[in-house]
């Protein structure tokens, strides 16, 4: 009987040890798998964060000169009927382009150029006064562009649009002619890459 009990006890002890080792083995595998999975999740999150941040920094700056103006009053004329038609055509020209802000100067012709699209998009027009020295005005425009995420539409003047493009990192462009109101510039600002510029036209020539 003692031998039988000892043998049973021995078998039970062996079985217990085998069960313990098997359990530890599979738990170790599961723990390793869990650790690997956790690591992969963390690495994925870390790798995606910079991509999302860089994507958020990509933006489009659209620049136009104000539309055609009336002859009077000389100091601050409103848009002419032709200018009003051109201003309205901005809605169609940019109908697929998301906009986060609109920028104009204190002059009516720039504000009225943006009025139709401002009403269509339910966006306010931010006024950045065009005052001397010109460098300060350009710098204020640049700061306002970077103050808001997303795309910006700017209605400027023939002498300020080229300066704004250059100040934002774009190339130098030719001076805008006095009778040229249809140019539309698309300045793409991509984080860590040179700015790229496309020049097109909108409205009736």
C-alpha positions as CSV (number, residue, x, y, z in Angstrom):
1,X,0.0,0.0,0.0
2,X,2.8,2.4,0.8
3,X,4.5,1.6,-2.5
4,X,1.2,2.2,-4.3
5,X,0.7,5.5,-2.5
6,X,4.2,6.6,-3.2
7,X,3.8,5.8,-6.9
8,X,0.6,7.7,-7.1
9,X,2.2,10.6,-5.3
10,X,5.1,10.5,-7.7
11,X,2.8,10.4,-10.8
12,X,0.8,13.3,-9.4
13,X,4.0,15.3,-8.8
14,X,5.3,14.7,-12.3
15,X,1.9,15.6,-13.8
16,X,1.8,18.8,-11.7
17,X,5.3,19.8,-12.9
18,X,4.5,19.1,-16.5
19,X,1.3,21.1,-16.2
20,X,3.2,24.0,-14.7
21,X,5.8,24.0,-17.4
22,X,3.2,23.8,-20.1
23,X,1.3,26.6,-18.6
24,X,4.4,28.8,-18.2
25,X,5.4,28.0,-21.8
26,X,2.1,29.1,-23.3
27,X,1.8,32.1,-21.0
28,X,5.3,33.1,-22.1
29,X,4.3,32.8,-25.7
30,X,1.1,34.8,-25.2
31,X,3.0,37.4,-23.2
32,X,5.6,37.7,-26.0
33,X,2.9,38.0,-28.5
34,X,1.1,40.6,-26.4
35,X,4.3,42.6,-26.0
36,X,5.0,42.4,-29.8
37,X,1.5,43.5,-30.6
38,X,1.7,46.4,-28.1
39,X,5.0,47.4,-29.6
40,X,3.6,47.4,-33.1
41,X,0.7,49.5,-32.0
42,X,3.0,52.1,-30.3
43,X,5.3,52.2,-33.4
44,X,2.3,52.6,-35.7
45,X,1.0,55.5,-33.6
46,X,4.4,57.2,-33.4
47,X,4.9,56.8,-37.2
48,X,1.4,58.1,-38.0
49,X,1.7,61.2,-35.8
50,X,4.3,63.1,-37.9
51,X,2.5,62.2,-41.1
52,X,-0.8,63.6,-39.8
53,X,1.0,66.7,-38.5
54,X,2.8,67.2,-41.8
55,X,-0.5,66.8,-43.7
56,X,-2.1,69.4,-41.5
57,X,0.7,71.9,-42.5
58,X,-0.1,71.6,-46.2
59,X,-2.1,74.5,-47.3
60,X,-3.1,76.5,-50.4
61,X,-2.9,80.3,-50.6
62,X,-5.0,81.8,-53.3
63,X,-4.2,85.3,-54.3
64,X,-6.1,87.7,-56.6
65,X,-5.9,91.3,-57.3
66,X,-9.1,93.2,-56.6
67,X,-11.6,93.1,-59.4
68,X,-12.3,96.0,-61.8
69,X,-13.0,99.3,-59.9
70,X,-15.1,102.3,-60.7
71,X,-13.5,105.6,-61.7
72,X,-14.8,107.5,-58.7
73,X,-14.2,108.3,-55.9
74,X,-10.5,108.3,-56.6
75,X,-9.4,107.6,-53.0
76,X,-11.5,104.5,-52.4
77,X,-13.7,103.4,-55.4
78,X,-16.1,100.6,-55.3
79,X,-16.2,97.8,-57.8
80,X,-17.6,98.5,-61.3
81,X,-20.4,96.4,-62.6
82,X,-17.8,94.3,-64.5
83,X,-15.8,94.0,-61.3
84,X,-18.9,92.8,-59.4
85,X,-19.4,90.1,-62.1
86,X,-15.7,89.0,-61.7
87,X,-16.1,88.9,-57.9
88,X,-19.1,86.6,-58.2
89,X,-17.1,84.3,-60.6
90,X,-14.7,83.5,-57.7
91,X,-17.4,81.3,-56.3
92,X,-17.4,79.1,-59.4
93,X,-13.6,79.3,-59.8
94,X,-13.0,78.0,-56.3
95,X,-16.1,75.8,-55.8
96,X,-14.1,72.7,-55.0
97,X,-11.5,74.5,-52.9
98,X,-12.0,74.5,-49.1
99,X,-11.3,77.9,-47.5
100,X,-10.6,78.7,-43.9
101,X,-10.1,82.4,-44.1
102,X,-10.5,85.5,-46.4
103,X,-8.1,88.4,-46.2
104,X,-8.6,91.9,-47.7
105,X,-7.3,95.4,-47.1
106,X,-9.2,98.4,-45.8
107,X,-10.1,99.4,-49.3
108,X,-13.6,98.7,-50.5
109,X,-12.5,97.2,-53.8
110,X,-10.7,94.3,-52.1
111,X,-13.5,93.7,-49.6
112,X,-16.1,93.7,-52.3
113,X,-14.1,91.3,-54.4
114,X,-14.4,88.8,-51.6
115,X,-18.0,89.6,-50.6
116,X,-19.8,87.1,-52.8
117,X,-17.6,84.1,-51.8
118,X,-17.7,85.2,-48.2
119,X,-21.5,85.1,-48.2
120,X,-21.5,81.8,-50.1
121,X,-19.0,80.2,-47.6
122,X,-20.3,82.0,-44.5
123,X,-16.8,83.3,-43.8
124,X,-15.8,86.7,-42.3
125,X,-13.3,88.9,-44.2
126,X,-10.2,89.7,-42.1
127,X,-9.0,93.2,-42.8
128,X,-5.2,93.8,-42.8
129,X,-4.6,97.4,-43.5
130,X,-2.3,98.3,-46.3
131,X,-0.3,101.0,-44.6
132,X,3.3,102.2,-45.1
133,X,5.9,101.0,-44.8
134,X,4.8,98.3,-47.3
135,X,7.1,95.7,-45.6
136,X,5.1,95.8,-42.4
137,X,1.8,95.3,-44.3
138,X,3.3,92.3,-46.1
139,X,4.6,90.8,-42.9
140,X,1.2,91.2,-41.3
141,X,-0.4,89.3,-44.2
142,X,2.1,86.5,-43.8
143,X,1.5,86.3,-40.0
144,X,-2.3,86.2,-40.6
145,X,-1.9,83.4,-43.2
146,X,0.0,81.3,-40.7
147,X,-2.4,82.2,-37.8
148,X,-5.1,80.0,-39.3
149,X,-4.9,76.4,-40.4
150,X,-6.3,75.6,-43.8
151,X,-6.5,77.5,-47.1
152,X,-6.6,81.2,-47.4
153,X,-7.9,83.5,-50.1
154,X,-6.3,87.0,-50.3
155,X,-7.6,89.9,-52.4
156,X,-4.8,92.4,-52.7
157,X,-3.5,95.0,-55.0
158,X,-1.3,95.0,-58.1
159,X,1.7,96.1,-56.1
160,X,1.1,93.8,-53.1
161,X,0.2,90.4,-54.6
162,X,3.7,89.8,-56.0
163,X,5.3,90.8,-52.7
164,X,3.0,88.5,-50.7
165,X,3.8,85.6,-52.9
166,X,7.5,86.1,-52.4
167,X,7.2,86.7,-48.7
168,X,5.3,83.3,-48.3
169,X,8.2,81.5,-50.0
170,X,7.0,81.6,-53.6
171,X,8.9,82.8,-56.7
172,X,9.2,86.3,-58.0
173,X,6.5,87.1,-60.5
174,X,6.2,89.8,-63.1
175,X,4.4,93.0,-62.2
176,X,0.7,92.9,-62.6
177,X,-0.5,95.2,-65.3
178,X,-2.8,98.1,-64.5
179,X,-5.6,96.7,-66.6
180,X,-5.0,93.1,-65.6
181,X,-7.7,91.8,-63.1
182,X,-8.1,88.2,-64.0
183,X,-5.0,86.6,-62.7
184,X,-5.4,84.0,-60.0
185,X,-2.4,82.6,-58.2
186,X,-2.3,79.2,-56.4
187,X,0.6,79.1,-53.9
188,X,1.0,75.6,-52.4
189,X,2.8,75.6,-49.0
190,X,4.0,72.1,-48.1
191,X,5.8,71.5,-44.8
192,X,9.5,70.9,-45.4
193,X,9.3,71.4,-49.2
194,X,9.7,74.5,-51.4
195,X,6.5,76.4,-52.2
196,X,5.1,75.9,-55.7
197,X,3.1,78.4,-57.7
198,X,0.5,78.0,-60.4
199,X,-0.8,81.0,-62.3
200,X,-4.2,80.8,-63.9
201,X,-7.1,83.2,-64.7
202,X,-10.8,83.4,-63.7
203,X,-13.8,85.3,-64.9
204,X,-14.3,87.0,-68.3
205,X,-11.3,88.5,-70.0
